[in-house]
């Protein structure tokens, strides 16, 4: 898991290297500012130590050599001014390089999240449709938005928290060793106690982070689902029960967040208490030469204590790295779980472009969403080019499922479909689907303009072609009455339009596609009489010269089909023209008589 997580940083190695270099320079300049404080302290308070007219024997040898060009032969006022300038300049440059490091860190974070989201969305586009039927949409949304965003904590942990603080620690340790080896050893012995204490908290933190990520996904899924079902909620006056359900889920989310933060927030107080104890121990040890190993002047203690405190803060930040990694890993597990789902939408290397000139054949097709419970059983059917074939049967007979096999939304477990004698899996999916236009009862429109919805999948379509398709679909008249005509933005799923208007937009989209195979899945059901008339007229124009597979609940609309295929229990039980099937007194006749007897009673 961690190897895959760190693999996300591979495209940004160069940027990370520059960021690390900037962090290194920032740490060295921070140490420089701290080093200058020691002689500056002596220059500002000459009563506590000698001034710096020349080489000061009280300075460590390495510091004396470093500052010799600044202090040699200079009066105290000049030395002080130069030390102040060095101090301020070091601080300014340190903050500049720290800014560069932080800015590059943000670039890497957002670039990594962008790449991960793009990869995840691209993978979702290639998954079997059954995944979306088994998985709540909100869970996938959470993976794309929340979980992908949480993964960027890896960059915070790696660059900002680990490497930068590690460089700071090394720089400060150099100063500490130059002042007192024994005191430095004492600090290094005490530091692991902090690390061990924090590590004890991380096991629980990681478990709660996973649970919290799941609760976040559930909450997002509920919000997404309920916002898309507002009409249903209000129609059944279910506002109160839905509010109670949401409150319970929000409360579980709250408890999960609190449990996670309870352990995450403990790391800082533990580190703070430890740091205070270390400061007291340093002061006590520094005052005792037997422990420190050397008599330290007050300015030496100031230097060591300043360096030690600068070490404690980075150590505390580094101890938080496992917590950040735990959060990133919990979210990454969910993202990688999606990425590990097998992609069914991949063409084999030897696939060929699809063509349709003679017929479409279903040969012994058996299929089930659960293979143990087949929806279709041994279905064989030939559809000649230019033929109109209607599928009828009771609900659950497998009509829609059968048609979903044509564009390869699913592949049968047994048998095969052939186009011009070639099995469908031999074709490139995109070229196969380019031969097919679909208009279904559940019209899907996007939150985009009317023009964009009609031209969906045909980005090169001209305005004239879009309008011609809309006119042929009986849609131009109502589109012309919209506020911005073809540039009017529809609501999500086209909720600003009536059912009939949405269907006519879908028909215009199919007309513009101009595909030789047309699939109509109960495209006129649930419409009022006037809308059905307009939609039916548009469908008749759309059917002209095409091979049509149509499902219709109203049998009157399929009487003119070249052939009617009757499905029952996933099997083909009858096939023929309306007259032939009506004369057989089989299932088609019973469905016909039942439908028309009901129509007579209700008329």
N, C-alpha and C positions, 0 to 999 in steps of 0.2 A: 504493500500500500504506500509506504513512505517513498519508495523508489519511484512509483508512478507519480506521486505528488510532486516530488522534486523534478521529475522529468518535464513538468509544465514550464519550468524556468529555462529549459534548454535554449529556446529561441532568443532569450534575452541575456545570454552570457556576456556579450560585449557591454551592454548597458550596466549589468551588475558589476562588471570589473571596474568600469569608470566610477560607479557609485562607491565601490569599495575603496578605490584610490582617493576619492574625495573625502570619505570618512577617515582614511588613514591620515591625510593631511590635516583634517580638522582635529584629530586626536593629538598629533604632534604639536600643533599650534596651541592647543589647550595646555599641553605640558609646558610649552615655552612660556606662556603667560604665567603659569604657576611658578616656574623656575625664577622668573624675573621678580616675583614678589619678595623673594628672600633678600637680595641686595637692595631692592627698593625699600623694604622694611628698615634695613640698616641706614639707608640714606635719609629717610624721612624722620627716623628717631635716632639721631647720632648719640644720644645719651645712653642708649641701651646697647650700643655696639660701636665700633669704629666706623667713621665715614669711609668713603671709597675714593680717596685721591689716587691710590695706586692699587697694587695687588693686595687684597685683604686676606690675611692668613686665616681668618675665621671661615672663609668660604671653602667648600670642598674644592679639591684641586681641579676637577673637571669643569666646575662652574666658573672658577677663576679663569681658566684658559678660554672658556667660551666667551666670557664677557670682557676679556682683556682689551680688545679694540675699543670698547665703549668707555671703560673706566680709567685706563692708563693715562696718567698725567693730566687728568681733567679735574677742574674744581667740582665741589660737591653739587653746586646748582646745575652745572652742565650734565653731570652724571645722572642726577635725579630726572632732569628733563628727558634725557635719552632713554632712561629706563621706563619712564611713563609712556613715551612714544612707542617703545617696543611692546609694552604691555597692552596698550590700546590697539596697536596695529595687529598684534597676535590675536586678540579677541575678535576684532573685525574680520580678519581673514578666516579664523576658525568658524565663525557663524556663516560666512559666505560658503565655505566648503561644506558645512553641515546642511545648508540650504540646498546646495547642488545635490548632495547625497539623498536628502529627503525627496527632492523633486524627481530625481531619477527613480527612486523607489516607487513613487506614485505612478510614474510612467510604466514601470514593469508591472505593478499591481493591475492597473486598468488594462494594459495590453494582454496580460495573462487571462484576466476574466473575459475579455472580448474573445480571445482565441478559444477559450473553453466553452463559452456560450455558443459561438459559431459552430464549433465541432459538435456540441451536444444537439443543437437544433438540426444540423445537417444529418446527424445520426437518427434523430426522431423521424425525419422525412423518409428514411429508408427502412423503418421498422414495419413489421407485419401489422396490419390494421387490428388484429386481435389484441395487441398490446394496449391500444387505446380503448378497447372495449372492456378490458380487465382492470385498467388503471384509472383512478380518478384524475381528471384533467388538472386539478389543483396541485396534485403531487408532482406532476411533470412541470407545471409552472414554477413550483418552488425550486425544483432542481435547476431550471434555467435562470431564475432570478436570485433567490435567497442563497441557495447552496453554492452556486457559482461565485457569488459575491463573497461569501465567507471564506472561500478557498484562498482569497488574496491575503488573508492573515499569514499565509506561508511566507509571503514576501516581507511582511512586517517583521515576522519572527527571524527570518534568515538575514536580511540586509540591515534593517533599522535596529532590530533588537540584538542580534547575535554578533555579526561581524563588526559593526560600528562600535558596540560596547566592548567587544573583545580587544579591539585596537586601543580603546581608551584604557582598559585594564592594563595592557602591556606597557603603555606609555607611563602610566602612573606607577606601576611596579618598578620601572626603571628609576624613577625619582626616589621612591621609598628605599630601594636597595642602596642608592647612593648616599642616603642619610643614615640608615641603620639596618643592617642585615637581620639582626635578631628581632627587631620590632616587625619587620616585614614577614619573617617566618611565623611570628605569632599571629599576624593577620591571616596568613595563608592557612594556618592550622584551624583557625576559627571559621573561615569561609565555608568549608564543606558542611559544617553543621547546619548552616542556612539552607544549602542545597538539599541536604537529606530531609530537612523539615518540610520544605516545599514539595519535594517529590512524593512524600506521604499523602499529600492532598490530591495528587494528580490522578490516581486510580479512580477515585470517586468522581472527579471532575469529568474525566473522559466518558464514563458511563452516563452521567447526567447530560453531557453534551449530545450524545447520540439520541437519548430520549427526547431532549428538547428539540432537536432537529426534526424528529418525527412529528412532534406536536405542532411545530410550525407548519409543516407540510399539510397536516390535517386541517388546521385552521385556514390556510390559504385555499385548500380544496373546497372547504365548506363555503367560504366567501364567494369563490368563483361560481360554484354550482348554484347557490341561492340567488345571486344577482342575475343569473340567466333564467331563473324560474319565478320572477316576481309576479307575473300574471297568475301562475298556478297558486302561489301563496295567497294572493288576494282573493282569487276566485273561491278558495276553500276557507277563507277567513282564518288562515293559519299563522297570522303575524305573531300572536302570543307564544304559540308553541315553538315557532322558529326562533323567536327572541330568547326563549329559555334554553333551547338547544345551543344557540350560539354562545350564550352566557356560560354554559357549562364547558364548552370547548375553550372559550377565552380564559376561563378559570384554570383549566388544565394547562393552558399555555403559560399563564401567570405563574403557577406553581413550578412548572418546569424551568422557567426563566430564573425564578428565585433560587431553586435548588442548584442550578448551574452557577449562578453568580455568588452564591454563598461560599462555595469552595474557591472560585476564582478570586474573590475579593479578600480571602484570607491570606493570600500570598504576600500582599503589600504590607499589612500590619505585622506579620511575622518578620518580614525583612526589616521593617522600621525598628522594631524592638531590638532585633539583633544588632542593627547599626548603632543604636544608642549605647548598647552594652560595649561594643567594640571601641567606640570613642572614649568611654571612661577607662577601659583597660589600656588604651594607648597612652592616655595622659598619665595614668598611674605608672606604667612601665617606663615612660620617657623620663619621669622624675626620679627613677631609680637606676643609676648607672650600672649596677650589678646585673640588671635585667636587660637594659638596652645595649650594654656592651660599650658604650661611649657616653661621655658627658655631652649633652645636647644643649646648645644655646636656645633661647626662646625662638629665634628666627628659624632654627632647624626644626623645632617642634611644630612651628606654624607650617613649614613646608611639608613635613611628614604627615601632619594631621590633614592638611588640605588634600594631599595626594591620596591618603587613606579614604577620606570621605568621597573623593572622586572615584575611587575604586568600588565603594559600597553601592553607589547608585547603579553603575553598569552591572555589578553582580546581581543586584535585585532585578534589573531588567532581564538579564539572561535567565534567571530562575523563572521568569514568566514565559519564556520561550516554549517550554513544554505545554503550558496551558494553551497558548495560541496554536501550537501544532495540534493539540487535542481537538480544538474547535474546528480547525481547518480539515483535519482527518475525518471528523464525524460528518462534515458536509461533503467531503470528497468521496467518502464511501457511498453516499447516496447518488452522487453524480456518476461515479464509475460503475455503480450497479446498473444505471441506465445505459451507459456506453458499452457495457458488457453484454447487453441483450443482443442476440444475433440479428444482424441486418438481413432482411429477406429481399430488399430492393437492390440487389447487386446483379448486374448482367454478367454471364460467363464470358471469358475472353473471345470465344468463337461465336458469340451471338451475332445475328444478322438483322438488317432493317426489315420491318414487317411490310407485307403487301397483301392486298385483298382483291382477287379477281374472280373467284369461283364460289367458294362456300366456307361456312363455319360449321365444324362438326364437334358435337359432344359424344365421346365414345366411352361408354361404361363408367361414367363419372360418379364417384362416391366421395362425399366431403362432409366433415363435421367440425365445428369450432372446437369441440372436444372429440378427438378421433374415436373414442369409445361410444359416442352417441351421434351417429351420422345424421345430418340433416337431409342430405341427398344420397340416394342409393341406386347405383347402376343406371344412371340416366344416359340414354343415347338419343341423339337428336341431330338432324342435319338441317341447316338453314342456308338456302341458296342465296347468292348475291341478288339483291333487289327484292327479296321476299319479305313480306310482313308477317311475322309470327307473334301471336298473342299467347301469353301464359296466364292461365286462370286456375283457380283452385281455392280451397278453404284457407283461412289464416293458418300460418305455420307449415304450409305445404312445401316451402323451400323455393318459392318463385324468385324473391329478391336475392337469395343466396346464389341461385343458379346464374343470375345475370352478373353478380359480382365476380364470378369466375372469368368472365370474358375479358375485362381489363386487367386481370390477374391481381385483383385486390386480395384474393386467396388462391391457392393452388390445391387441386384435389389430392386426397390421399391415395385414391385408386382411379385408374382410367386417365384420360387426357382430353384436352381440347386441341383441335387442329384448325389452322387457318390456311386455306389452299393446300391442305395435306401436310403442312409443317406444324409440329407441336409448338404450342405457344411459348414454352420456356426457351425455345431456340431464338426467339425474337428479342431485340432490344426493347425494353419496357417502354421507353419514351416513344419509339416509333410505333409500337403497337397501340398505345393509348392515343396517339395522334390520329388513328383511324376511327376513334370512338367518341361520340358525344353523348352525354348523359343528362337527362332531365328527370328529376325525382320529385316525390311529394314533399320531402323535406328540403326545400330550396336553401342553399347556403349562399348568402351574400356577405361581403366583407364591409367593414367600416371604411368605405372609400367612396369615390365618386361613382355616379351612374355609369359614366363612360368606362372607368377602370373595371367595374364589375362585368360589363358586357364584353370588354376586350381582354378579360382575364385569360392568361395563357396564350394570347395573341398580341404581344407588345408592339408589333409592327403595324397593327391595324390603323387605317386612316379614319379621320372623323366621318368622312362620307360613308365608309364601309360600316362603321358602328351605327350610324343613323339608318342606313339601309336595312341592317339586321333588326333594328328596333321597329322600323315601320312594318317589316314582314311579320314581326311577332306581335303586332297590335299594341306596341308599347310606346310609340313615339308621341301619341296624343297626350297621355298622362305625364310623360317625361317633360314635354313642352310646357306643362303647367306647373312644374316644380320651380322653386325660387331661382335656382341657377341652372335650370335645364340639365344638360348632360354633365355639368360640373357640380351638381348638387351632391353633397356628402350624405350617404345613407347612414342610418343608425347601425349599431352592431347587429349583425344577422339581418339587416334590412328591415328593422322593426318600424321604420317610418312609413313603410308601404303596406298595402293590403296584401292578402294571400294571393289574389289574382295578379296583382301588379308584380309581386316577387316572381311568380311563375313566368310571366311574360318576359321579365329581365333574363331569367334562366334560359328561356327558349331563344331569345335574341343572342345570348352567349353561344348556344349550340349552333344556331344558324351561321354565326360568324366563323365558328370553327370549321364548318363545311366538311364534316367527317362522313365517310361512306357508311359507317355503322352507327345506328341511333338506338339508344336504350331509353325507354320511357317507363318509369316505375311509378304507376298510379299518379301521373302528372296532373290529372284533372279532379282528383278526389278532394273532398272537403272545401269545394268552391261553391259560391252561390250561382244561380242559373245564368246571370249575365256574364259573370267572370268566366264560367265554364265555357260559354259560347265563344267568347273572345279567345280563350286559351286553346280551345279545340280547333278554331280556325287557324291559329298560329301553328299548332301541331301538324295539321294537315299540310300546310305549306312546308314545314320542316321535314315531313316524311317523304316528300316528293323525290323519287329517284334514289332513295336510300334503302339499305337493308335495315329493317326495324325489328327490334325485340321489345314488346310492349307488355306491361302488366297493367291490368285495369280491373278495378273493383266493380265498376258498372259494366256489365256484359254488353249492354247496348252499344258501347263505344268500340267494341272489337268484332262486331258482326261482320264487318267488311274485310277482316284480316284474311290473308291468303290461307293461313292455317292457324288453328287454335289447338294448343297443347294443354292438356289438363293434368295437373300435378296433385297428388294426394299422398301424404306421408313420405314425401321425398322421392316418390317414384312417378314416372309417366304412366298414367292409367288410360288416357284416351288421346287421340290426335286426329284432326280432320277439319273440314270447313264447318261453319255454323250449321249449315243445313244437314250435313252428315252427322254431326254430334247430336243435334236436336232430334234426329230420327232414331238414334240408338237408345234413347231413354236411359242413359247412364248418368254419371255424376254431373256432367255438364248440363244435361236436361234438368236435373233436380235443382242445381244451383240457379239456373235460368228461371225455372218456374217459381222457386222460392223468392227470388229477387223481384220478379214482376208481380207476384201475388201480394207481396208487401207493399210495392209501389201503388198498386190499385187500392189497397186498404187505406194507405196514408194520403192518397190524392183526394 
